[in-house]
Amino acid sequence: MKELIIVGIVLIIAVWLGERFLKRKLHITKKTNTMDDRAKILQFFALAILMIGFVIGSIIGSVTLATKYENFNFVYF
């Protein structure tokens, strides 16, 4: 369970930092919050990569818990 929490925290921080980086790089402000097509595509791929990372991390964490503790409840899968 500790592994899943760590993966979740790391991904939350990665999303936050990624959002700040993209806003600075693409000059997006709160007032003009308009994005061109390049920014939308970049944002889509960045979020897709983070989501795939979270799913893989969750699976690895669940399998680790299941193999480490024999009395692990499989409902968490």
Phi, psi and omega in degrees: 000325179298324180295320179295321179295318180296316179298318179297315179295317179298318180290325176297316178294320179296319178295316180298312179294320178297320179295316178297318180297314181294322179295320179289316183294321184261006176056053178258125179245169179291329182287317185260358182353036175258138181239141175280176184297323180299318180293320180296318179294317179297318179296318180300313181291323178296315179292326178295318179296318179294321179293318178297320177298320179294317180296314179296318178297321178294319179295315179298318178297318180294318179294321177299315179296319183293324180276334182281318181247119183289333181265023179292136182281118184286357176296333180294337177298000000 
